[in-house]
Amino acid sequence: MINYRLVLIHGFTESPSMWDEIIAELDVPQIEICALSIPGHGNYVSIPAERTAESYCRILLEQIPDDETPCIFIGHSMGGYLAATLVQLAPKRVKALGFFHSKAGADDAQKIEDRKRAIHAAAQNKDLYLASMLRNTFAEVNMYRLQHELALMIESAKKDITYECISAAQHVMIERGDAISYLSSVQFPIHYFLGLEDKSIPFANMKHELDSLPNALVELAEDTGHMGHIECKSAAIAWLRKICLS
């Protein structure tokens, strides 16, 4: 009999396989693990006509067994943005929410402009855009040590991710709502795992969000950028195990 379901949502340009090594070492008996595919990624290649967080989350919900098992939702990067919407669509199913290098807040004006430039860059040269973007996800201190892992990640993205996927996902991230106000009133636990060298989710920019959610539990990873499942795998596993067993 399972007590809970751990629902893992990968990030932009990734796939459910990003969790494979984490799942293999997690060791959480009586907790079922379910790794989902964001539309346009992994096993779900179709992209909905309605490019909103809500439409993407309805597709994610279809990938979870339709029962009453309480779920721990953990999202990496874009997966966390979607998880913040998903828990609003299915509030009775939530045991806990975790942001893995992610956040509940909406994009600011500068980030929106960055995303629009990303769409343009990907239209000009998809593979060059993917390589440049993914190189920027690791902390500088880890670039040499993890050069093989980074190369594999880039080649996988070039093979699997289309321009249509990039454009749609960026539009979804631009248009998503701000979930901070909603989460400030919920009863379930909220957890964060943040890299201190993360250029995508800079810790210095998280003060307002964390101040607005004073009961959230925050784990900080030194010498880590945006890819904690690769850069500090043991710490990421320990964080997930603690959430699952609490």
Helices and strands as residue ranges (DSSP letters): E 4-9, G 16-19, H 20-26, E 31-36, H 53-62, E 71-76, H 78-89, G 91-93, E 94-100, H 109-124, H 126-135, G 140-142, H 147-160, H 163-175, H 180-183, E 190-195, G 203-205, H 207-212, E 217-221, H 228-231, H 233-245
